[in-house]
């Protein structure tokens, strides 16, 4: 199932809305973002991400489904 999330770097105020498959690993998304999106060049080095709502830390080896990340979620990546 496709979901739409916002991936953001609060340090430089960069954020993007992206559509992904919920069975995709978070690490795959971060790799693609680091290669293609300005302000997220470091994203592939992250070991964990943080959800904007509640601040829950999530290992990037999980899929979005496993991590219970749903459409509309805001993900924070920090250098």
Phi, psi and omega in degrees: 000137179278139175231156175244125179233165172251126177249128189220152173242106185292340181296315181249011175062026179267134177212147181223141170268126181228151177252130182218166175275137183289350177269357180283144176287144179300322181300325178295316178300315182296323178296313180297318179297318181295331180276339191234345186242125178297137180091352179237025183301333182272353191304327182289350178269351181291138176262335179218154173241166180236138175277138180300315179278110176091341176072016181299131176272136184229128176294141185285352178286344181280158170276167178296324178296312180298324182276359181057047174259125186241170179305135181096352180290149176246121183254135179251126173246135182231141180288000000 
